[in-house]
Amino acid sequence: MADAYYIGMDLCSDSTQISFYNDIKREPETVNQLNNKETYMMPNILFYSNSTGDWYVGSEASEARFKEDGVVLDELYKNAKSEDLVEVGGTKYSYRQLFVMMLKMHVNSFLYRYEGATVKKLVITLPEYDKDIFRILRKFYKELGISPENVEITSHLDSGLYYIFNQDSDLWVNSVALFDYNADGLNYYRIDISRGKEPEVISVTHEDYSNQFNLALFGGDNILMDVTFAKIAEHEMKKTYISSVFLTGLGFSEKWMNKSRNILCQGRRVFAGQNIYTKGACYKAVGGEYEEFYTKYFVETKENVIFDVGISSGDEEDEFIPIALGGRQWYNIRGKINVILDDTDTITLVYKSRRTEQEVRESVKLHGIPKRPNKTSKFSLEVEFENPHRGAVIIRDVGFGKLFPTTNKIYRKEFEV
């Protein structure tokens, strides 16, 4: 029987990394390039050979472009939103088609190493939310021939948390520091845990140092870069006690840290790796025991919705009936329920804090619905978010069979919590 793998994919503009869950080692393992064992980075390029009609991806595409006559297709991430067409080998492709082809070939380049292997679940992690890229990726399950719930999209921040909180617990006894130094510059995240209170809270503080610390700024002057980073590190390390430090991003791949390394290592453990996000995404794909920290702790980040959206049952119990549960990134929260009204034309919406359980309520009167007997007015309620604090509840009259057909009325109640 063919193996089915839990896969984490770190998809950036220029490169992709893939990790799979190793059942024997019980941890994610990152895939290196077939023709370069020294790196996990697979370039986001395609190459079409005019002589053979074959397609290549990643490092094999980089290699083939110098050996064969053909067409190189790059900047596919950037151009995925474009409606422009490109003719390759006598066939016209949209950039979106080429982008999806590249993703599928990246996944298949791993699966081909294991005869008959398939995807059990894939979690794709991105540097930040991008509406158009998300829209494309949400349909990627069709290319893999798996069910839609088995492809999930998340962020670097969320993947980083999954990675950190699946390491030895002594690494996060106190706060944890994460430095991400990529082509856009340096970003710093401090992960704090408030203990002794219920619920215990994981919060993330973000500092953007990209304007004062980026690859272009130093022009290859590693000494100046080291001294500058040492000042930043010393400033951040003084704010609170840090148990461990994680370094990731291409900027940390070169050996330029001397003074700054000494500062980081004072009384704390330091880890550097380019595959933190892809491994974190892999942990998330596995789920189960690896998402326990999300159930034990209240996780508060700039992306997460910190309240649940629901309705009141409207009876003596006044029960809270959830439509959409928070605690996750706003762009990954979806919820829908059907309700049947009993002798009322009003729905009470409830926004309930996940930390304090404090509630905010508002009533929506459904104007224009014809008079019907009790328990024959059926409505669907759906929640959509536009950021962690704002969204809308969409209420649709769905009728009650042939006896009481729908009026097709739609009510939209926007909220900000």
C-alpha positions as CSV (number, residue, x, y, z in Angstrom):
1,M,0.0,0.0,0.0
2,A,1.3,3.4,-1.0
3,D,2.3,5.8,1.7
4,A,0.3,9.0,2.3
5,Y,2.3,11.9,3.7
6,Y,1.6,15.0,5.8
7,I,3.3,17.8,4.0
8,G,4.3,21.4,5.0
9,M,5.1,23.7,2.1
10,D,6.8,27.1,2.6
11,L,5.9,29.1,-0.4
12,C,7.8,32.4,-0.9
13,S,8.1,34.6,-4.0
14,D,11.4,33.1,-5.2
15,S,11.6,29.7,-3.6
16,T,9.7,26.8,-2.1
17,Q,10.6,24.4,0.7
18,I,8.8,21.1,1.5
19,S,8.8,19.0,4.7
20,F,7.1,15.7,5.3
21,Y,6.3,14.0,8.6
22,N,8.7,11.1,9.3
23,D,6.6,8.6,11.3
24,I,9.8,6.8,12.5
25,K,11.5,9.9,13.8
26,R,8.2,11.4,14.8
27,E,9.2,14.8,13.5
28,P,9.2,16.7,10.2
29,E,12.0,16.2,7.7
30,T,12.8,18.8,5.1
31,V,13.4,17.7,1.5
32,N,16.7,18.8,-0.1
33,Q,17.2,19.3,-3.8
34,L,18.0,16.2,-5.8
35,N,21.0,17.7,-7.4
36,N,22.1,19.8,-4.5
37,K,22.0,18.2,-1.0
38,E,23.2,21.4,0.6
39,T,20.0,23.4,0.3
40,Y,16.3,23.0,0.9
41,M,15.4,26.0,-1.3
42,M,13.7,25.0,-4.6
43,P,13.6,27.9,-7.0
44,N,10.2,28.9,-8.2
45,I,10.9,28.6,-11.9
46,L,9.7,26.4,-14.7
47,F,11.6,25.4,-17.8
48,Y,10.1,24.0,-21.0
49,S,12.5,22.1,-23.3
50,N,11.8,22.8,-27.0
51,S,13.6,19.7,-28.1
52,T,11.8,17.1,-25.8
53,G,8.6,18.9,-24.8
54,D,9.4,18.2,-21.2
55,W,8.7,20.5,-18.3
56,Y,11.2,21.0,-15.4
57,V,10.8,22.7,-12.1
58,G,13.0,24.1,-9.3
59,S,16.7,23.2,-9.3
60,E,16.2,20.8,-12.3
61,A,14.8,23.7,-14.2
62,S,17.8,25.8,-13.2
63,E,20.1,23.1,-14.5
64,A,18.2,22.3,-17.7
65,R,18.1,25.9,-18.8
66,F,21.9,25.9,-19.4
67,K,21.9,22.5,-21.2
68,E,18.9,22.7,-23.5
69,D,17.1,25.1,-25.8
70,G,13.8,26.2,-24.3
71,V,11.8,28.7,-22.3
72,V,12.4,29.9,-18.8
73,L,9.4,31.0,-16.8
74,D,10.1,32.9,-13.5
75,E,8.4,35.4,-11.2
76,L,5.4,33.1,-11.3
77,Y,4.4,34.0,-7.7
78,K,4.4,37.7,-8.6
79,N,2.6,37.3,-11.9
80,A,0.0,34.7,-10.7
81,K,-2.6,37.5,-10.4
82,S,-2.1,38.6,-14.0
83,E,-4.5,37.8,-16.8
84,D,-1.8,37.9,-19.4
85,L,-1.2,34.8,-21.6
86,V,2.2,33.2,-22.4
87,E,2.7,30.9,-25.3
88,V,5.0,28.0,-24.6
89,G,5.5,25.1,-27.0
90,G,2.6,26.2,-29.2
91,T,0.1,26.4,-26.2
92,K,-1.1,29.5,-24.5
93,Y,-1.1,29.5,-20.7
94,S,-2.2,32.1,-18.2
95,Y,0.3,32.9,-15.4
96,R,-2.2,31.4,-13.0
97,Q,-2.0,28.1,-14.8
98,L,1.8,28.2,-14.8
99,F,1.8,29.1,-11.1
100,V,-0.4,26.1,-10.2
101,M,1.6,23.8,-12.5
102,M,4.8,24.9,-10.7
103,L,3.2,24.1,-7.3
104,K,2.0,20.7,-8.4
105,M,5.4,19.8,-9.9
106,H,7.1,20.9,-6.6
107,V,4.8,18.5,-4.7
108,N,5.2,15.7,-7.3
109,S,9.0,16.1,-7.3
110,F,8.8,14.9,-3.7
111,L,6.2,12.2,-4.2
112,Y,8.1,10.7,-7.1
113,R,10.9,9.8,-4.7
114,Y,8.5,7.3,-3.1
115,E,6.7,5.1,-5.6
116,G,2.9,5.5,-5.4
117,A,3.1,8.1,-2.6
118,T,0.2,10.5,-2.1
119,V,-0.7,13.6,-0.1
120,K,-2.6,13.0,3.2
121,K,-2.7,16.6,4.1
122,L,-0.9,19.7,2.8
123,V,-0.4,22.9,4.7
124,I,1.0,25.8,2.7
125,T,2.6,28.7,4.6
126,L,3.0,32.1,3.2
127,P,5.0,35.2,4.4
128,E,1.7,37.1,4.7
129,Y,-1.9,37.1,3.6
130,D,-2.5,37.8,-0.1
131,K,-6.1,37.7,-1.2
132,D,-5.4,36.6,-4.8
133,I,-2.8,34.0,-3.9
134,F,-5.2,32.6,-1.3
135,R,-8.0,32.4,-3.8
136,I,-5.8,30.3,-6.1
137,L,-4.5,28.0,-3.4
138,R,-7.9,27.3,-2.0
139,K,-8.6,25.3,-5.2
140,F,-5.2,23.5,-5.3
141,Y,-6.8,20.4,-3.7
142,K,-8.3,19.7,-7.1
143,E,-4.8,19.4,-8.7
144,L,-3.8,16.9,-6.0
145,G,-7.0,14.9,-6.2
146,I,-7.8,15.2,-2.5
147,S,-10.7,16.6,-0.6
148,P,-10.7,20.4,0.1
149,E,-10.3,20.1,3.9
150,N,-6.9,18.4,3.2
151,V,-5.3,21.6,1.9
152,E,-4.9,24.5,4.3
153,I,-3.2,27.9,3.9
154,T,-1.5,29.6,6.8
155,S,1.1,32.2,7.6
156,H,4.8,32.2,8.6
157,L,3.8,33.6,12.0
158,D,1.4,30.7,12.7
159,S,3.9,28.1,11.3
160,G,6.6,29.6,13.5
161,L,4.4,29.2,16.6
162,Y,3.7,25.6,15.6
163,Y,7.4,24.9,15.3
164,I,8.5,26.6,18.5
165,F,5.8,25.0,20.7
166,N,6.6,21.6,19.4
167,Q,10.1,21.8,20.6
168,D,11.3,20.8,24.1
169,S,9.2,22.8,26.7
170,D,12.4,24.1,28.5
171,L,13.0,26.2,25.4
172,W,9.8,28.2,26.1
173,V,9.8,28.4,29.9
174,N,10.0,32.1,29.5
175,S,9.7,34.3,26.4
176,V,11.0,33.2,23.0
177,A,12.6,35.5,20.3
178,L,12.2,34.9,16.6
179,F,14.3,37.0,14.1
180,D,13.3,36.7,10.4
181,Y,15.9,38.2,8.1
182,N,14.8,37.9,4.5
183,A,15.2,39.9,1.3
184,D,12.8,42.6,2.6
185,G,14.7,43.1,5.8
186,L,14.6,42.1,9.5
187,N,11.5,41.4,11.4
188,Y,11.5,40.5,15.1
189,Y,8.8,38.6,17.0
190,R,8.7,38.1,20.8
191,I,6.5,35.3,22.0
192,D,5.3,35.8,25.6
193,I,3.3,33.4,27.8
194,S,1.3,34.7,30.7
195,R,1.2,31.8,33.2
196,G,-0.9,31.4,36.3
197,K,-4.0,32.9,34.9
198,E,-6.9,31.1,33.1
199,P,-6.7,31.0,30.3
200,E,-3.0,31.1,29.8
201,V,-2.2,33.5,26.9
202,I,0.4,33.3,24.2
203,S,0.9,36.8,22.8
204,V,3.2,38.0,20.0
205,T,4.9,41.4,19.8
206,H,6.2,42.4,16.4
207,E,8.9,44.9,15.6
208,D,9.7,45.8,12.0
209,Y,13.4,46.7,11.6
210,S,13.4,46.4,7.8
211,N,14.1,50.1,7.2
212,Q,17.2,50.1,9.4
213,F,18.4,46.6,8.8
214,N,18.2,45.0,5.3
215,L,20.5,43.3,2.9
216,A,20.8,46.2,0.5
217,L,21.7,48.7,3.3
218,F,25.1,47.1,4.2
219,G,26.5,46.4,0.7
220,G,28.4,43.4,1.7
221,D,29.9,45.0,4.8
222,N,29.5,42.1,7.2
223,I,31.2,43.8,10.1
224,L,28.8,46.8,10.0
225,M,25.9,44.3,9.7
226,D,27.1,42.4,12.7
227,V,27.5,45.5,14.9
228,T,24.1,46.8,13.9
229,F,22.4,43.6,14.6
230,A,24.2,43.3,17.9
231,K,22.7,46.6,19.0
232,I,19.2,45.5,17.9
233,A,19.6,42.2,19.7
234,E,20.9,43.8,22.9
235,H,18.0,46.2,22.9
236,E,15.4,43.5,22.5
237,M,17.0,41.0,24.9
238,K,17.0,43.6,27.7
239,K,13.2,44.0,27.6
240,T,12.4,40.6,29.2
241,Y,13.9,37.2,30.0
242,I,14.3,35.2,26.8
243,S,14.7,31.4,27.1
244,S,15.6,30.8,23.4
245,V,16.2,32.5,20.2
246,F,15.3,31.3,16.7
247,L,16.9,32.8,13.6
248,T,15.6,32.2,10.1
249,G,15.7,33.8,6.6
250,L,18.4,34.0,3.9
251,G,20.1,36.9,5.7
252,F,21.3,34.5,8.4
253,S,22.6,31.9,6.0
254,E,26.0,33.6,5.7
255,K,28.6,33.4,8.5
256,W,28.7,37.1,9.5
257,M,27.6,36.9,13.2
258,N,30.3,37.4,15.8
259,K,29.6,40.1,18.3
260,S,25.8,39.6,17.8
261,R,26.1,35.8,18.4
262,N,27.8,36.5,21.8
263,I,25.0,38.7,22.8
264,L,22.3,36.3,21.8
265,C,23.9,33.3,23.5
266,Q,24.2,35.0,26.9
267,G,22.1,32.6,29.1
268,R,19.9,31.3,26.4
269,R,19.9,28.8,23.6
270,V,20.1,29.9,19.9
271,F,18.9,28.0,16.9
272,A,19.3,29.0,13.2
273,G,17.5,27.3,10.3
274,Q,16.0,28.1,7.0
275,N,13.2,25.5,7.4
276,I,11.4,26.6,10.5
277,Y,8.2,27.6,8.7
278,T,8.0,24.5,6.5
279,K,8.5,22.3,9.5
280,G,5.9,24.2,11.5
281,A,3.4,23.8,8.6
282,C,4.1,20.1,8.7
283,Y,3.3,19.9,12.4
284,K,0.1,21.7,11.6
285,A,-0.7,19.2,8.8
286,V,-0.3,16.3,11.2
287,G,-2.6,18.0,13.9
288,G,-3.5,15.8,16.8
289,E,-1.0,16.1,19.6
290,Y,0.9,18.8,17.8
291,E,-2.0,21.4,18.1
292,E,-2.4,20.9,21.8
293,F,-0.8,24.3,22.6
294,Y,-3.7,25.9,20.6
295,T,-6.2,24.2,22.9
296,K,-4.3,24.7,26.1
297,Y,-3.4,28.4,25.5
298,F,-5.3,31.4,24.3
299,V,-3.2,32.5,21.2
300,E,-3.3,36.2,20.5
301,T,-1.6,37.5,17.4
302,K,-2.2,40.3,14.9
303,E,-4.0,37.7,12.6
304,N,-6.2,35.8,15.1
305,V,-9.8,36.6,15.8
306,I,-10.2,36.6,19.6
307,F,-14.0,36.2,19.7
308,D,-16.7,33.8,18.6
309,V,-19.6,34.8,16.5
310,G,-23.0,33.2,17.2
311,I,-26.6,33.8,18.1
312,S,-28.8,33.5,21.2
313,S,-31.2,30.6,21.3
314,G,-33.9,33.0,22.2
315,D,-35.4,30.8,24.9
316,E,-35.2,30.7,28.7
317,E,-31.8,29.0,28.6
318,D,-30.5,31.8,26.4
319,E,-27.9,29.4,25.0
320,F,-25.0,30.6,22.8
321,I,-25.1,28.9,19.4
322,P,-21.9,29.4,17.5
323,I,-21.7,30.3,13.8
324,A,-17.9,30.8,13.6
325,L,-15.3,30.1,16.3
326,G,-12.4,32.4,16.7
327,G,-8.9,31.5,17.8
328,R,-7.5,31.3,14.3
329,Q,-6.4,33.6,11.5
330,W,-9.4,35.7,10.3
331,Y,-8.9,34.5,6.7
332,N,-9.2,30.9,7.7
333,I,-12.5,31.3,9.7
334,R,-15.7,30.2,8.0
335,G,-19.0,29.2,9.6
336,K,-22.5,28.6,8.5
337,I,-25.6,27.4,10.3
338,N,-29.4,27.1,9.6
339,V,-32.0,28.3,12.0
340,I,-35.8,28.0,12.2
341,L,-37.5,30.9,13.9
342,D,-40.3,30.3,16.4
343,D,-42.8,33.2,16.6
344,T,-40.3,35.9,16.0
345,D,-38.8,38.0,13.1
346,T,-35.7,39.0,15.0
347,I,-32.3,37.3,15.4
348,T,-30.0,38.2,18.3
349,L,-26.3,38.1,17.2
350,V,-23.7,37.5,19.9
351,Y,-20.0,38.3,19.8
352,K,-18.3,36.4,22.7
353,S,-14.7,37.0,23.9
354,R,-12.7,33.8,23.9
355,R,-10.6,35.1,26.8
356,T,-13.2,36.6,29.2
357,E,-16.4,35.2,27.7
358,Q,-17.8,38.8,27.9
359,E,-20.6,39.2,25.3
360,V,-21.7,42.0,22.9
361,R,-25.2,41.6,21.5
362,E,-27.2,43.2,18.7
363,S,-30.6,42.4,17.2
364,V,-31.4,42.1,13.5
365,K,-35.0,42.5,12.5
366,L,-35.9,40.6,9.3
367,H,-38.1,43.0,7.5
368,G,-40.2,42.0,4.5
369,I,-40.7,38.3,5.4
370,P,-44.3,37.2,4.8
371,K,-46.3,36.0,7.8
372,R,-45.8,32.2,8.2
373,P,-46.8,29.7,10.9
374,N,-44.4,29.2,13.7
375,K,-41.3,27.1,12.9
376,T,-41.7,27.4,9.2
377,S,-39.3,30.3,8.6
378,K,-35.8,28.9,7.9
379,F,-32.7,31.1,7.4
380,S,-29.0,30.4,6.8
381,L,-26.5,32.5,8.7
382,E,-22.9,32.8,7.5
383,V,-20.0,34.7,8.8
384,E,-17.2,36.4,6.8
385,F,-14.2,38.4,8.0
386,E,-12.3,41.2,6.4
387,N,-9.7,41.5,9.2
388,P,-9.4,40.2,12.8
389,H,-11.9,42.7,14.1
390,R,-14.4,43.4,11.3
391,G,-16.7,41.2,9.4
392,A,-20.3,40.6,8.5
393,V,-23.1,38.1,9.2
394,I,-25.1,37.3,6.0
395,I,-28.6,36.1,6.6
396,R,-30.6,34.4,3.8
397,D,-34.2,33.4,3.7
398,V,-34.1,29.8,2.4
399,G,-37.8,29.1,2.7
400,F,-39.4,26.0,4.1
401,G,-39.8,23.5,1.3
402,K,-42.6,23.8,-1.3
403,L,-45.1,25.0,1.3
404,F,-43.3,28.3,2.0
405,P,-40.9,29.1,-0.8
406,T,-37.9,31.4,-0.3
407,T,-38.3,35.2,-0.8
408,N,-34.6,35.3,-1.8
409,K,-34.1,38.1,0.6
410,I,-30.6,38.6,1.9
411,Y,-29.7,40.6,5.0
412,R,-26.1,41.7,5.8
413,K,-25.2,42.9,9.3
414,E,-21.6,44.3,9.5
415,F,-19.8,44.2,12.9
416,E,-16.6,45.5,14.5
417,V,-15.5,44.1,17.8
